[in-house]
């Protein structure tokens, strides 16, 4: 589905949502049921983003990109 672009593996924890922010770094934010967590930047690899692609952290911990259909 997506193409693997990140070389750094992100270790995931339960109760957090992981995403690639506007600055190109991976961030984690607590889900609604996680009351004790806080927003934090994870990892040190910066991803250069392109227009028309969706960036996400896969279940294996690497960053992927996928072409958006109507972008």
N, C-alpha and C positions, 0 to 999 in steps of 0.2 A: 504494500500500500504506500508506505513512505520510504524515503531514501535516508539512510543513516548518515548524518553529517558531523556529529559530535564524537570526539575521541575519549572524552572523560566520562567515566561511569558514575552516575548519581545513586547513592544509596538511599532508598526510599523508606519512610516510616509510616505506620498507620496513622490516620487522622489528619493527614496533610494533603494539600493539593499542590502539584508541581507544574510550573509553566515557564516559558521563556518570555521575559519581560521586554519592554520597549528598548531598554539599554543593552540587550543581547545576552544577559546573564540569566541563569536558571534561578528562580525564586520558589520558596515554599510558603504557603499560607495555611493557617489552620482551618479545617472544615467547621461547619456550624456546631457540631456536637463536641468538638475539641475546645474546651473552655480555657485550658492552660497554655496553649501554644501562642507563638508570636510570628510575625512576618520576618523572613530572613533570607538573605542571598546565599545560595548554595553553589559550590564549585567555583573554579577560577577561569574557566574557558569562556571566552566571549564569542558569541555566534553572530556572524554578519548576516543580517536578514535581507531578503529580497522581497519586492512587492509581488503579491499574487500567490504567496505560499503561506501555509499554516505550519507553525513550529510547535512541537510537543515533545514531552519526555515519555518514551515508551515504557512498557512494563519491565524491560530488561535494564533500564536505567540510562540509556543513551538518548541523545537528542535526534529527532527525525524531522524531516520536512516533507510536506505533501502539497501538490498543486491544488489550489482551490478552483472549483468548477466555473464559477461566474466572476472571476476577478480580472 
